[in-house]
Amino acid sequence: MLVSTTSVTDSLRAGNRIVTIGIAVIVAILVLSGVMLLLTLPDANAFNARVEKIFVENDNLTAQPVVKLLEILAQSGTAFGDTLTSYRMVIFVLLIFAAAMLIAAMVFLVMLVALNRRMATIERSGIEVSSLVISRAENKVYLNTMGFKLTDAMMETMAVLAEARMDDDIMTGAQIEAVISGRNETDCEEAAGATRIKRLRDGLGNQLVSELLVKNIARRGYVLSIDKSVIEVS
């Protein structure tokens, strides 16, 4: 029976195609809108052409006041034409800015959706840990390629959790405190172990990493959410 799988590369290619098509559609819509807007604007020389037509069709316009009035109208037409030319330039610049803003908004939205999906996948499946080395000599924990410097108390908590994970056990806060302090479990408080877990998570730094690595199972206790075969204590 064949099992259909979708690789990460195929997903990335599909996402890139969607982004490219979306950007092309946005640019096409803006270009079409700009062309229609510019074509519907009146001709810049329409006013001057109208005044010239009046001169051509009326040869008897020789009175000085009339000629002066037509000259004023012609100057007004020239000013009107210059204004339309500047309006066209302003519209062109605004369309460029609008295209850039829309493209940027679309890219950011796609990136945000992809990031949210990735975060949801990580939250569902946990962290993919290929190696977890607990080095007592250095007081450091190596998680894949990352190294975390911890205090002695944090190292003890991490070691207890690692040993419990290798034994497929889930430990409550009281059990953790009992193992580290050497006291009887009945004499230890759940809050003390919870405090140790919190300090360990703070020592691991990244909240997402620490929350997913050290999981709290309701009404059962704490456990390292990794494969026990990758744990190494030295």
Wavefront OBJ file of the C-alpha trace (Angstrom):
o trace
v 0.000 0.000 0.000
v 1.493 3.332 -1.055
v 1.508 6.173 1.394
v 1.381 9.655 -0.098
v 3.760 12.122 1.532
v 4.261 15.821 1.055
v 7.819 17.092 1.470
v 8.766 20.420 2.983
v 10.256 21.484 -0.359
v 6.936 20.905 -2.154
v 5.135 22.932 0.521
v 7.624 25.769 0.173
v 7.287 25.736 -3.610
v 3.500 25.809 -3.358
v 3.688 28.699 -0.904
v 6.073 30.608 -3.158
v 3.758 30.090 -6.120
v 0.805 31.425 -4.137
v 2.777 34.498 -3.064
v 3.983 35.128 -6.636
v 0.485 34.797 -8.070
v -0.932 37.068 -5.361
v 1.676 39.750 -6.011
v 1.062 39.532 -9.767
v -2.697 39.919 -9.227
v -2.182 42.948 -6.959
v 0.141 44.621 -9.469
v -2.250 43.866 -12.349
v -5.223 45.342 -10.475
v -3.291 48.492 -9.571
v -1.965 48.921 -13.123
v -5.452 48.469 -14.586
v -6.927 50.935 -12.085
v -4.178 53.449 -12.817
v -4.622 53.172 -16.584
v -8.404 53.593 -16.319
v -7.987 56.574 -13.998
v -5.458 58.288 -16.226
v -7.547 57.657 -19.353
v -10.670 59.142 -17.764
v -8.904 62.366 -16.862
v -9.656 65.169 -19.358
v -7.049 66.153 -21.915
v -4.713 68.816 -20.556
v -4.974 70.822 -23.818
v -8.742 70.515 -24.166
v -9.329 73.994 -22.762
v -6.752 75.632 -25.074
v -8.127 73.754 -28.066
v -11.580 75.097 -27.292
v -10.304 78.700 -27.132
v -8.416 78.197 -30.398
v -11.562 76.864 -32.037
v -13.428 80.026 -30.979
v -10.743 82.147 -32.673
v -10.880 80.074 -35.863
v -14.654 79.991 -36.143
v -15.127 83.698 -35.393
v -13.021 85.924 -37.645
v -14.859 89.042 -36.497
v -13.482 88.935 -32.941
v -11.378 92.054 -33.285
v -12.576 94.100 -30.358
v -9.794 94.595 -27.834
v -11.823 93.547 -24.753
v -12.902 90.323 -26.439
v -9.377 89.478 -27.545
v -8.097 90.206 -24.037
v -10.768 87.953 -22.538
v -9.823 85.090 -24.866
v -6.142 85.550 -23.975
v -7.050 85.254 -20.300
v -9.036 82.114 -21.060
v -6.063 80.679 -22.943
v -3.765 81.365 -19.981
v -6.282 79.719 -17.693
v -6.319 76.695 -19.981
v -2.526 76.483 -19.841
v -2.619 76.575 -16.048
v -5.328 73.931 -16.064
v -3.172 71.723 -18.303
v -0.169 72.083 -15.999
v -2.350 71.152 -13.037
v -3.591 67.990 -14.761
v -0.025 67.030 -15.611
v 0.987 67.338 -11.951
v -2.112 65.368 -10.943
v -1.054 62.533 -13.264
v 2.379 62.443 -11.647
v 0.853 62.417 -8.153
v -1.508 59.589 -9.106
v 1.398 57.602 -10.562
v 3.482 57.987 -7.382
v 0.518 57.080 -5.159
v -0.121 53.937 -7.200
v 3.507 52.886 -6.770
v 3.268 53.393 -3.000
v -0.053 51.531 -2.881
v 1.433 48.602 -4.802
v 4.454 48.454 -2.490
v 2.271 48.578 0.638
v -0.118 45.889 -0.601
v 2.711 43.580 -1.654
v 4.472 44.054 1.684
v 1.219 43.422 3.563
v 0.557 40.241 1.611
v 4.100 38.926 2.147
v 3.898 39.623 5.892
v 0.498 37.951 6.142
v 1.746 34.852 4.331
v 4.818 34.728 6.588
v 2.637 35.133 9.670
v 0.283 32.340 8.590
v 3.244 30.047 7.838
v 4.831 30.866 11.192
v 1.575 30.184 13.049
v 1.226 26.834 11.301
v 4.805 25.953 12.137
v 4.315 26.930 15.771
v 1.132 24.850 15.942
v 2.974 21.862 14.464
v 5.781 22.243 16.987
v 3.290 22.565 19.828
v 1.485 19.400 18.754
v 4.553 17.272 18.104
v 7.022 18.771 20.567
v 10.658 19.567 19.900
v 12.620 17.301 17.576
v 15.645 16.517 19.736
v 18.390 14.401 18.188
v 20.791 14.741 21.116
v 20.518 15.734 24.767
v 23.821 15.654 26.637
v 23.947 16.508 30.337
v 27.537 17.416 31.242
v 27.912 17.582 35.010
v 31.585 18.567 34.745
v 30.719 21.708 32.772
v 27.307 22.332 34.361
v 25.920 22.542 30.855
v 23.127 20.913 28.917
v 23.627 20.441 25.175
v 20.336 20.343 23.294
v 21.043 19.465 19.660
v 23.552 22.191 18.741
v 22.656 24.564 21.583
v 24.442 24.673 24.915
v 22.838 25.990 28.111
v 24.868 26.911 31.182
v 22.942 25.928 34.306
v 23.401 26.191 38.055
v 24.062 23.144 40.224
v 20.419 23.053 41.354
v 19.169 23.243 37.764
v 21.568 20.479 36.739
v 20.213 18.264 39.515
v 16.649 18.851 38.349
v 17.610 18.119 34.744
v 19.435 14.942 35.729
v 16.452 13.703 37.741
v 14.104 14.323 34.830
v 16.501 12.632 32.402
v 16.814 9.526 34.582
v 13.039 9.395 35.013
v 12.567 9.667 31.242
v 15.004 6.799 30.637
v 12.925 4.736 33.058
v 9.664 5.889 31.381
v 8.560 7.525 34.628
v 6.613 10.735 35.215
v 7.631 12.560 38.387
v 5.558 14.874 40.520
v 7.029 17.996 42.070
v 7.204 16.289 45.467
v 9.065 13.295 44.005
v 11.579 15.580 42.294
v 12.170 17.478 45.517
v 12.529 14.202 47.448
v 15.163 12.783 45.079
v 17.227 15.987 45.051
v 16.988 16.784 48.757
v 17.251 13.180 49.947
v 14.186 13.513 52.150
v 11.076 11.391 52.304
v 8.480 12.162 49.632
v 5.805 12.693 52.273
v 7.931 15.439 53.818
v 8.284 17.327 50.520
v 5.869 19.804 49.003
v 4.648 19.821 45.419
v 5.377 23.539 45.214
v 9.077 22.962 45.934
v 9.432 20.695 42.927
v 7.383 23.071 40.787
v 9.758 25.869 41.759
v 12.737 23.758 40.654
v 11.028 23.101 37.321
v 10.368 26.820 36.865
v 14.001 27.679 37.557
v 15.131 25.014 35.110
v 12.883 26.445 32.415
v 14.232 29.930 33.142
v 17.761 28.567 32.823
v 16.969 27.070 29.431
v 16.120 30.596 28.353
v 13.732 30.304 25.427
v 10.217 29.939 26.834
v 8.948 27.966 23.838
v 11.853 25.518 24.019
v 11.642 25.039 27.777
v 7.845 24.660 27.884
v 7.890 22.014 25.159
v 10.986 20.216 26.442
v 9.850 19.953 30.062
v 6.164 19.113 29.825
v 3.673 19.226 32.638
v 1.094 16.467 32.388
v -1.998 17.413 34.357
v -2.454 15.535 37.652
v 0.523 13.279 36.871
v 3.724 15.292 36.948
v 6.667 16.414 34.820
v 8.468 14.628 32.002
v 11.040 15.370 29.306
v 9.179 15.334 25.992
v 11.945 13.616 24.016
v 12.977 10.119 22.942
v 14.894 8.488 25.782
v 17.444 7.054 23.356
v 18.931 10.503 22.665
v 19.693 11.230 26.345
v 23.294 11.051 27.485
v 24.529 11.877 30.994
v 28.237 12.457 31.495
l 1 2 3 4 5 6 7 8 9 10 11 12 13 14 15 16 17 18 19 20 21 22 23 24 25 26 27 28 29 30 31 32 33 34 35 36 37 38 39 40 41 42 43 44 45 46 47 48 49 50 51 52 53 54 55 56 57 58 59 60 61 62 63 64 65 66 67 68 69 70 71 72 73 74 75 76 77 78 79 80 81 82 83 84 85 86 87 88 89 90 91 92 93 94 95 96 97 98 99 100 101 102 103 104 105 106 107 108 109 110 111 112 113 114 115 116 117 118 119 120 121 122 123 124 125 126 127 128 129 130 131 132 133 134 135 136 137 138 139 140 141 142 143 144 145 146 147 148 149 150 151 152 153 154 155 156 157 158 159 160 161 162 163 164 165 166 167 168 169 170 171 172 173 174 175 176 177 178 179 180 181 182 183 184 185 186 187 188 189 190 191 192 193 194 195 196 197 198 199 200 201 202 203 204 205 206 207 208 209 210 211 212 213 214 215 216 217 218 219 220 221 222 223 224 225 226 227 228 229 230 231 232 233 234
